[in-house]
Amino acid sequence: MADNQPLFQRVAVIGLGLIGGSLASAIRSHNLARVVVGFDQKPEDAALGVDLGVIDQAATTLEQAVRGSDLVVLAVPVRATRVVLEQIRPWLASDAVLTDVGSTKSSFVADVKAVFGKLSPRVIPGHPIAGSEKSGIRAANPDLFANHKVILTPADDADAAALSGLTALWEGTGATVLTMSVAYHDEVLAATSHLPHLIAFSLVDTLAGEDQNMDIFRYAAGGFRDFTRIAASDPVMWHDIFLSNRDAVLRVIDHFTQDLDQLRAAIANGDGATLLRVFSRAKAAREHFSKMLSGQAYVTNNTDKQVIFSMQPGGTVRGDIRVPGDKSMSHRSIMLGALAEGITEVKGFLEGEDSLATLQAFRDMGVTIEGPEDGFVRIHGVGMHGLQAPRGPLYLGNSGTAMRLFSGLLAAQPFDSELTGDASLSKRPMGRVADPLRAMGAVIDTAEGGRPPLRIRGGNPLTGIHYEMPVASAQVKSCLLLAGLYAEGVTSVTEPAPTRDHTERMLEGFGYHVHRDGATASVTGGGKLTACAIDVPADISSAAFFLVAASIAPDSDLTLRHVGMNPTRVGVINILRQMGANIEVLEERVIGGEPVADLRVRSAELRGIDIPEDQVPLAIDEFPVLFIAATCAKGRTVLRGAEELRVKESDRIQVMADGLAALGVETTVTPDGIVIEGGQTIGGGTVESHEDHRISMSFAVASLRATGPIRINDCANVATSFPGFVDLAKQTGIQISTEGEF
């Protein structure tokens, strides 16, 4: 608000219970309106609201409250909404904003349409996710909404100014505002709030009727008390909520009842496998979504985490470390282990958000997966045809690898599926996997521009094809080979340049033959996978940040342990060595079909080079940090043939160029690459990462040669590929700190 001007002139709050009273008090405390008028069916509560400083004025009639107000908030029981709307209709100005605070939104919209004949663009339904065991005007708390979520459910034609004003008002109370559709809100709340309350009411009522009820409650553990606490909520309010959100609540009750019946049958039949599958899936889901959402209990694919890296300039990099497991192999180990016959045990699994999203998606399709615990995962394979239809969309977070590989696997399943992701993933092109899959017989719908979500129709037989990839991409190759496992005949893929071959190697490890003839890989459909043990090596893409860091920082000497040295992934080492880097490869060995080694890297005078185009696909993920190396080198570095970089989590060529420019480094961007004149001074400044984890970590490395502090915005997604990056960077000598929740 400019000059601390109020957002609204006059706000009328109808209903001065906990929520209404707290909102009125917060509006007054934060000067969000010139006048706050309150009305309650109990006149004495309205009068008390004035005495307590909750409201400015107590209205004795609804006309007195509503007339002249530019914002009217209904904070009444949901079953009373229609009656109140009918009473205020004569006095509600046509340009006033109307909102509510109820737990169900479809009933509010229906009531508005019934009373006014339509849903005005200035009607914005709302629902604050906050509460207290206390109730009434005396419980009003101006800080009730601070650090809580408020959901608004505007219609498609909602007035932009009305939505903006109401959003600003809620944000002014300290809340975080989210938006979603009315129907989606009610479905989500039915599952996450209404059903738990119903179960709590029912459980306490059942146990209260037992003969030993006093002992049951006397000896109940803390968890029982915590869960059943919500059964002490207002019975009238919940009576209203369940009747108002009837359809959504009945659907989720039916799902829960069906699952409860399955558990009862498993116990009765001594079916331990079913119990283990359900319990391990539930435990992991709880932990997974806690990590993914950081407390956003009512949103399943939206994240507003704000993390900033604050870098101090200079430093020396030293130590002996092991970076997390390879993300590409972690994804594939879960996928192939789930489809194998038998139990697959995985060591070194990367517990980042991308890999955890893949793991959770297979749990959603009925696969029992134990862990991860310190990188160990046990997968109870269901066989090639054992996946079950998920109940809802499979959310894959920020992982383009997962979405592209899943599309190949799911194209051949007998059930429909939908693949979704976060805001960043939802901008990435998926047509390059969807188009060849369609040529195999798959039925796939995408959003505009071939972007997610992907909706895949099940039950369509696939036929093998030969596909000449126009652009080298391991993700596209792997997608088609995985689809080829189910296709009739042979599926073959020819790549224009070598890309990582983890899928081919791992398929062979699971006993599925992959024929390789030069640049072409092929599989014949109809085989099976047999469970095996997998030891995931440290991710060379994660190691790359420290390879460059130790190369450019003076007096550095760093050892990286158990790094994956797959020939299709070592481009970053080849390129750095050509630039003069001092990288020593030690203890080379083969584990589970994948070569690994320890790497010792020491400071070196780097020089600019023309990067060989045959190395580009072998280092495609490492180029952002290689740009930092090029900036610190003597002479010119030229990159060509890297169009693939423009369709990663961001346009990595342009975003890196923009970030370098913000630090005073000039570059020349070309359609398929970049030209960097080395030896330029890296200054301090603010860099926009565009929510790309590799951009964030690359500029963290750049701070080692900077002349001033660097601030890197939107770094939350670093957790998708490199959990523990900040701690490991500090351990080696990089001067990094974070702001926000990481």
Sequence and secondary structure as in RCSB ss.txt:
>XXXX:A:sequence
MADNQPLFQRVAVIGLGLIGGSLASAIRSHNLARVVVGFDQKPEDAALGVDLGVIDQAATTLEQAVRGSDLVVLA
VPVRATRVVLEQIRPWLASDAVLTDVGSTKSSFVADVKAVFGKLSPRVIPGHPIAGSEKSGIRAANPDLFANHKV
ILTPADDADAAALSGLTALWEGTGATVLTMSVAYHDEVLAATSHLPHLIAFSLVDTLAGEDQNMDIFRYAAGGFR
DFTRIAASDPVMWHDIFLSNRDAVLRVIDHFTQDLDQLRAAIANGDGATLLRVFSRAKAAREHFSKMLSGQAYVT
NNTDKQVIFSMQPGGTVRGDIRVPGDKSMSHRSIMLGALAEGITEVKGFLEGEDSLATLQAFRDMGVTIEGPEDG
FVRIHGVGMHGLQAPRGPLYLGNSGTAMRLFSGLLAAQPFDSELTGDASLSKRPMGRVADPLRAMGAVIDTAEGG
RPPLRIRGGNPLTGIHYEMPVASAQVKSCLLLAGLYAEGVTSVTEPAPTRDHTERMLEGFGYHVHRDGATASVTG
GGKLTACAIDVPADISSAAFFLVAASIAPDSDLTLRHVGMNPTRVGVINILRQMGANIEVLEERVIGGEPVADLR
VRSAELRGIDIPEDQVPLAIDEFPVLFIAATCAKGRTVLRGAEELRVKESDRIQVMADGLAALGVETTVTPDGIV
IEGGQTIGGGTVESHEDHRISMSFAVASLRATGPIRINDCANVATSFPGFVDLAKQTGIQISTEGEF
>XXXX:A:secstr
 GGG  SEEEEEEE  SHHHHHHHHHHHHTT EEEEEEE SSHHHHHHHHHTTS SEE SSHHHHHTT SEEEE 
S GGGHHHHHHHHGGG  TT EEEE  S SHHHHHHHHHHHSS  TTB  EEEE   S  SGGG  TTTTTT EE
EE   TT  HHHHHHHHHHHHHTT EEEE  HHHHHHHHIIIIIHHHHHHHHHHHHHHTSTTHHHHHHS  HHHH
HHHGGGGS HHHHHHHHHHTHHHHHHHHHHHHHHHHHHHHHHHTT HHHHHHHHHHHHHHHHHHHHHHTT TT S
S      EEEE S    EEEE   B HHHHHHHHHHHHHSBSEEEEES   SHHHHHHHHHHHHTT EEEEEETT
EEEEE   TT     SS EE TT HHHHHHHHHHHTTSSS EEEE  TTGGGS  HHHHHHHHHTT EEEEEGGG
EEEEEEES    B  EEE SS  HHHHHHHHHHHTTSBSEEEEE SS    HHHHHHHHTT   EEETTEEEEET
T   B  EEE  B HHHHHHHHHHHHHSTT EEEEEEEE  TTTTHHHHHHHHTT EEEEEEEEEETTEEEEEEE
EE    B  B  GGGTGGGGGGHHHHHHHHHHSBSEEEE S GGGGGSSS HHHHHHHHHHHTT  EEEETTEEE
EETT  B  EEEE TT HHHHHHHHHHGGGBSS EEEE  GGGGGT TTHHHHHHHHT  EEEES  
